[in-house]
Amino acid sequence: VSTQSTGHLSHTHTFDFLVSLSLSLSFSQFVMGTDIIVRVRSRTGVKRVECESDTLLGVLKAQIASLVGIMPDDQRLALGPRSTDAALTNDQAQIDTLGITNGTMVHLGEPAQSNFQAHVSQPLRHGHAVTSASDGGASSSSAAAAAAAAPTDTASTADADTGSDCRHAPTMTCPKCTSASGKKLKWLCSHGPDHKCLNCQKMPKASAAAAAAASKECRHPPTMRCTNCADAHLTKKAKKKLAKQQAAAPADTSRCAHPPNGMCSRCAPVSASGASDQQTMLAARAEACARHGPHGSCIACLERLQARKFAVKRQERSDARARHALVASNAGGGHVQACLRAFAAGEQRGALLFGWYKKSGSVVVEAFYEPPQRSAADAFVFARDAAADALNARAHRVAAALGWCCVGWSFTVSAAARAARPVGLLTGAEVARAASLEAHYAALGGDGGGERAFVTIAVLEQRAADGSATAAMEPYQLSRQAATLQARGAVASAQSDAEHVLLTEEVLVEGSETTAVALEFFLVPTAIKPYEGAFNAYFPSYADAAHPPGATELKLQLMQLADVPFVRRIKDFNLLVFLAAHLDLDADMPALCAAVKADSDADVGGFAILINSLAGIED
């Protein structure tokens, strides 16, 4: 802060100082985190000041000065508008102890004209020139004149000796207790030769001596440093002495040597994984932004959080993991007949698709396996009892022996259910179920990355004009982003919206944040092509757990195909699953499945006697 040669204060410099002080305080609050808002009523209106609840009253006055242009010493703050209300005068007290909380209205009284003029005439020596309002303008003017007439060096020395208005450590200086040399960077000084500023001040030798004496009287814990005991100001002997004192001093575990909003290895929270405090603190700050504290935020942090959100995009045919699905004619025809029987019974049915993958990624469906299930008109659930689990395990063992795996699933949609659906052929619950099945069988097959397609086939009931029923297959496959969200656990377990898939975390859909994504973002239409498969599909399914197929159905199939080689008579996936319950899964079934797959009638000669005996057929 400087004055012009005429002795008047440059208001621009005064407000620059106040604005810079307010900005530094505001930045500190931004780092520490804003707690409360204090409203200040003055002659210019109501101002809002953001600060923390433990802010000192003197700091609050400095912020108010930058807003209304009234120096802190001229401010009369009170909690009431009347002149009889007690003024807030303790600048070293925290504002929360003075009754100032969030939203409190603080009233700023009008400054006395004499005090304001005293600051204008001697801003750098306001500790000597400013008097109380009762002294009148004459006292202020005479004090200002006396201060201006006194030699600069003499006044500075007196101030330094008495220290009447200096509130800093002995190693520090201010314009009131130093002499001006006028030799350092003169081009930065804009004041007259009889004044001084922070650029041209000089530390007296008396202050240096006082600093050397004060270096032995530090009032902080041994683990902290200050300007009095910094290593740069200590001799080698003093450094060694200080090091011994710190080594001998007991560790102070009662408090941490940092501000209340800081964090160190001592006060870092303990993680649930059992990591140490220091490891937890380092992990918590590994991605911390250097612009603010752990509870703050900035544009860079918001952009980083926004980038972490999953962006859901529309899927094109080129994004499909499989170009088409090949379905064996015999297997597809047998499954359609089973679905027509389910339509006639008013039940919904589901099945697992077993097959293999081509090198191009296309899916080849060799068999439809219907596990034991409980069905209703518009829903079904696979049974999960001990018998059903054992049967499903045998089915997967037989498929593995044939070189197959689960490549998809299918379900029926009746004409009535299709008419009740608002859009499309699938619902959000069915898409979520497909994602869950894909994740389950991908993990069983070792496809943790989800690179292979998992086909979903909807078998639709169609009614002709004459009332006859037919069925059509509509294949789909889920997009990669659906598999990614399922792997992240973002797909909600309960789906109540037929047109959307509900998620447990927000995603970006066309620039908007949402937790409900339309079905078309997760479904990729897939072409279906028939091909001549080698396996039959005559043996009944296991969908009805109360009436599973047995020896009677085995005998019926063997007798109906009596004119074909024996290996062709048992070349049926459901039949092989039935035989797996009566043969050894580790020794017999791999050999039998290898012979069936190779279509070798000679290799099944030994099994023919056992199978005929099981069916009750005598040669």
ZIRANOR-V101708 format. One record per backbone hydrogen bond with DSSP energy under -1.0 kcal/mol. CO is the residue of the C=O (numbers start at 0). NH is the residue of the N-H. Records with the same first field share a line. If there is no record, write none. Layout:
CO->NH  NH
This chain:
1->9
3->6
7->3
9->13
10->14
11->15
12->16
13->17
14->18
15->19
16->20
17->21
18->22
19->23
20->24
21->25
22->26
23->27
24->28
25->29
26->30
27->31
28->32
30->292
35->50
36->102
37->48
38->105
39->46
40->107
41->44
44->41
46->39
48->37
50->35
51->54
52->95
54->94
55->59
56->60
57->61
58->62
59->63
60->64
61->65
63->67
64->68
70->73
75->108
76->87
77->106
81->84
88->90
89->92
90->57
92->56
94->99
100->103
103->38
105->40
106->77
111->115
112->116
113->117
114->118
115->119
116->120
117->121
124->127  128
125->129
131->134
135->139
136->140
137->141
138->142
139->143
140->144
141->145
142->146
143->147
144->148
145->149
150->154
151->155
152->156
153->157
154->158
155->159
156->160
157->161
158->162
168->171
173->176
178->201
184->187
185->188
191->194
199->180
203->207
204->208
205->209
206->210
207->211
208->212
209->213
210->214
212->215
213->216
220->223
229->232
230->233
234->238
235->239
236->240
237->241
238->242
239->243
240->244
241->245
242->246
243->247
244->248
250->252
255->257
258->261
270->273
275->279
276->280
277->281
278->282
279->283
280->284
292->295
297->301
298->302
299->303
300->304
301->305
302->306
303->307
309->507
315->318
316->319
323->362
324->528
325->364
326->530
327->331
328->332
329->333
330->334
331->335
332->336
333->337
334->338
335->339
336->340
337->341
338->342
339->343
340->344
341->346
348->411
350->409
351->368
352->406
353->365  366
354->404
355->363
357->360
361->357
362->325
363->355
364->327
366->353
368->351
371->382
373->380
375->347
378->375
380->373
384->388
385->389
386->390
387->391
388->392
389->393
390->394
391->395
392->396
393->397
394->398
395->399
396->400
397->401
398->403
399->402
404->354
406->454
407->352
408->456
409->350
410->458
412->460
413->417
414->418
415->419
426->430
427->431
428->432
429->433
430->434
431->435
432->436
433->437
434->438
435->439
436->440
437->441
438->442
439->443
440->444
441->446
446->449
454->408
455->475
456->410
457->473
458->412
459->471
461->469
463->466
467->463
469->461
471->459
473->457
474->525
475->455
476->523
478->482
479->483
480->484
481->485
482->486
483->487
484->489
485->488
489->503
498->518
500->516
501->491
506->513
507->311
508->511
511->508
513->506
514->502
516->500
517->520
518->521  522
521->478
523->476
526->324
528->326
530->328  532
542->372  544
549->553
550->554
551->555
552->556
553->557
554->558
555->559
556->560
558->561
560->563
564->568
565->569
569->571
570->535
571->575
572->576
573->577
574->578
575->579
577->580
578->581  582
583->588
587->591
588->592
589->593
590->594
591->595
592->596
593->597
594->599
601->604
603->607
606->610
607->611
608->612
609->613
610->614
611->616
